[in-house]
Amino acid sequence: MNRRIVFFVLGRILIVTAALMIPSVIVALIYEEGWAGVYPFLVTIVVMVLIGWTLSFHRPEDMTYYMKEGFAIVALTWIVLSVLGALPYYISGHIPKFYDALFETVSGFSTTGATVLPDIEALPNSLHFWRSFSLMIGGMGILVFALAVMPRTESKEVFVMRAEMPGPTFGKLHSRVRGTARILYVIYFAMMLVLVLLLLAGGMPLFDALIHAFGAAGTGGFSSKALSVAAYNSTYIEVVLGIAMLIFGTNFTLFYLIMKGRVKQALKSEELRWYIGIVVVAVVAISINLRSTYENVGILFRDVFFTVSSVITTTGYAVVDFTYWPLFSRLVLFFLMFVGSMACSTGGGLKVSRVAVYCKMFIREIRSSINPNRILPIRFEGKQLSKSLLRQISNYLILYVALFSAFTLVVAIDVNSFESAFSAVAATFNNIGPGLGLVGPAHNYAFFTPFSKVVLSVGMIMGRLEILPVIVLFSPSTWRKV
């Protein structure tokens, strides 16, 4: 284990993140929040720079790192950034308890969008901006951003990308990892800019447009309004955000192919067909189930489309309180919470690609039981999946179910409702935000005990990083000297 490179990269990431806090200081100055608005960020910036400079002052002689170091770098960075990123909330006094500030920060960086704030609109604009800006940072990944802007360290950065980019596989778009990171962020920022302009065209103020664009792009769903997107009561805004959430829940590799003029190849994506198919089936099924409760079919379709888009992309924006929908509709949303978005997107969940492979494995087992001697390979995206990859995908599901069960048992101590406890874990572990019952769109997570909030915070990080990096970080064998 090359410990020095782990702490060296962590130090550089802290310095980059400190620079990313400057826009929040500018917002505090623009809205004349005075020293009370600027001070919390300045203190945090100084702390981050000092720690970052200390860790990265001496460049290690051995700059090589591999999968184990990559996983440790990613997990440790997310934990440290979550702790230090909570300081502005805590120092300002707007979130007086540190474990609450930590929960809110983890929710932002992990693009979960869950909150402990009973009165969101009481926050000053600078904290609103930092809260939503953390979604934008975490959406594509702070380490991916750092790889794009930091001076070159070593070619093994692919292991950092592989640990932070969600999905069962990672594909390079460029011969160099740094080139891949830059391409991803160019696409990310370009689409976010288009979204801001579209929201402005719908009459949304610039500050609100930025907040909601960050939330949609990072698929985190933080809003500056207590009623979320419903506060604007605008069909145009809901349709724009609904489509935007689906776009940001799409594999970014497909956008790169479209940029290169390979549109047909992008549209042939099997995962994309599964993704669109699941969305269409869910919208139709829920619309039929809710038809008798709506007088206007247009409003019905608008509410259902927006909610399905928000849940499957794990964004968490809301225009209706779906906690009161019929059981069938709630179960469909439960299913979407676990499916999540496409691999290599900003969304969470198991990922459509994994769900598709699980379905194919299930079908293969049935067919194998009928014809035991027949060899039935599993193909996805036109390629035959290797036994090692299928084993990895199966093992991930085992880890996922085991951890999900453990988190649910802990949360059940606080909540005497299966629906609320189960959906609280589903909403945090899958990085969605709002769940059902006591953690529905009209509620928050403030009532949980400090211990449960910390556990759910761990769940959010593990869900965002897809479990393994955190396990590797806390494995004793990781830190043994070889």
Stockholm file with secondary structure:
# STOCKHOLM 1.0

chainA/1-482         MNRRIVFFVLGRILIVTAALMIPSVIVALIYEEGWAGVYPFLVTIVVMVLIGWTLSFHRPEDMTYYMKEGFAIVALTWIVLSVLGALPYYISGHIPKFYDALFETVSGFSTTGATVLPDIEALPNSLHFWRSFSLMIGGMGILVFALAVMPRTESKEVFVMRAEMPGPTFGKLHSRVRGTARILYVIYFAMMLVLVLLLLAGGMPLFDALIHAFGAAGTGGFSSKALSVAAYNSTYIEVVLGIAMLIFGTNFTLFYLIMKGRVKQALKSEELRWYIGIVVVAVVAISINLRSTYENVGILFRDVFFTVSSVITTTGYAVVDFTYWPLFSRLVLFFLMFVGSMACSTGGGLKVSRVAVYCKMFIREIRSSINPNRILPIRFEGKQLSKSLLRQISNYLILYVALFSAFTLVVAIDVNSFESAFSAVAATFNNIGPGLGLVGPAHNYAFFTPFSKVVLSVGMIMGRLEILPVIVLFSPSTWRKV
#=GR chainA/1-482 SS CCHHHHHHHHHHHHHHHHHHTHHHHHHHHHTTCHHHHHHHHHHHHHHHHHHHHHHHSSCCSCCCCCHHHHHHHHHHHHHHHHHHHTHHHHHHTSSCSHHHHHHHHHHHHTTCCCCCCSCGGGSCHHHHHHHHHHHHHHHHCHHHHHHHHSCCCCGGGHHHHHHHSCSSCCCCSSSSHHHHHHHHHHHHHHHHHHHHHHHHHTTCCHHHHHHHHHHHHTTCCCCSSTTGGGGGCCHHHHHHHHHHHHHHTSCHHHHHHHHTTCHHHHHTCHHHHHHHHHHHHHHHHHHHHHGGGCSCHHHHHHHHHHHHHHHHTTCCCCSSCGGGSCHHHHHHHHHHHHHCSCTTSSCCSSCHHHHHHHHHHHHHHHHHHHSTTCCCCCEETTEECCHHHHHHHHHHHHHHHHHHHHHHHHHHTTCSCHHHHHHHHHHHHTTCCCCSGGGSTTCCSTTSCHHHHHHHHHHHHHHHHTSHHHHHHTCGGGGSCC
#=GC SS_cons         CCHHHHHHHHHHHHHHHHHHTHHHHHHHHHTTCHHHHHHHHHHHHHHHHHHHHHHHSSCCSCCCCCHHHHHHHHHHHHHHHHHHHTHHHHHHTSSCSHHHHHHHHHHHHTTCCCCCCSCGGGSCHHHHHHHHHHHHHHHHCHHHHHHHHSCCCCGGGHHHHHHHSCSSCCCCSSSSHHHHHHHHHHHHHHHHHHHHHHHHHTTCCHHHHHHHHHHHHTTCCCCSSTTGGGGGCCHHHHHHHHHHHHHHTSCHHHHHHHHTTCHHHHHTCHHHHHHHHHHHHHHHHHHHHHGGGCSCHHHHHHHHHHHHHHHHTTCCCCSSCGGGSCHHHHHHHHHHHHHCSCTTSSCCSSCHHHHHHHHHHHHHHHHHHHSTTCCCCCEETTEECCHHHHHHHHHHHHHHHHHHHHHHHHHHTTCSCHHHHHHHHHHHHTTCCCCSGGGSTTCCSTTSCHHHHHHHHHHHHHHHHTSHHHHHHTCGGGGSCC
//
